[in-house]
Amino acid sequence: MPNRTLTLGEFLIDRPEEFEYDNAELGQLLNAIRLAGKVVSHEIRKAGLVDITGTIGSTNVQGEEQKKLDVFANEAFINTLTNRDIVCGIVSEENDEMISISGSDNRNRNKYVVVMDPLDGSSNIDVNITVGTIFGIYRRVSPVGTPVTEEDFLQPGNLQVAAGFIAYGTSTMMVYTTGNGVNGFTLNPAIGTYYLSHPNIQVPTKGNIYSVNEGGYVHFPQGVKNYIKYVQQEEEDRPYTSRYVGSMVADVWRTILLGGIYFYPPSTGKPDGKLRLLYECNPFAFLLEQAGGVATDGTQRILDIKPTDIHQRMPFFGGSKEMVEKAMTFMK
Ligand code: P6P
């Protein structure tokens, strides 16, 4: 029998155990994300040719200038998720307030909420660097039949039923987990099909790459400065190599595949760092742990943190188990 690579659709059907909650709905929800990812990928692929990479003069809740593709991606995911009648609410980096979805019968009977950064790293679009969509999925905690509430989104990351990202890079890839390991799918744009390209991903327990924006060095806490000096010492398996793209999807995907540590620490100007807990830190923390890695805020497991605000920021240290645990000894 030839080694036939599974498509994402076949994979979802072949693995009913992936969806211990509600097979059909969560599978449909991941399919909706798959579809929206293809729509965004198509738009991005021609961005350099059409005047769509410029800005539209508005800014998002983060005060960051919204680029047309940010807005396009946000609308593509919101519309696709709304039309599938599975989601009762969405939190997006691009929207100040949560989005309430009452469903086609206006009776708020949908059971899932989605948190997302529709186009993370978008400042890199104009220079053709990998950007991505990051998402997390939770079961609502408010009663079915009532409008979604903020509490539905302020759940700790350990209650995510699924999380993942779509990387728009040299190829378009969808990587996700439902709590049963991590699998990666690569899009064949010629036929619009994702194929299983990275089954059962495991983060190497050790690597030799550290990834941080060292431009902030003077503003980092002393423990972080000491760790950066440690990785640069000529000792044992060090110095490590420095790699930093400035797009979380690119930096964390490399960390997952090759091993290493990616961190966005607190600093005097950003006491909680820059990354957002709901739709950057938690989805990647879920993926990292499911692939044998670790993700902390410098002292505690990211997935155990109870959010207090839908756009709150959180320091993030994630990657190979041995490297993150070593880094944590400097943060005491
Ligand atoms: P800095 C993109 O805006 C983002 O949220 C992440 O994708 C990325 O890792 C980080 O910010 C880059 O931030 O301060 O290093 O430019």
Residues whose N, C-alpha, C, O or C-beta is under 5 A from the ligand:
A	BS01	P6P	D120 G121 N213 G246 S247 M248 V249
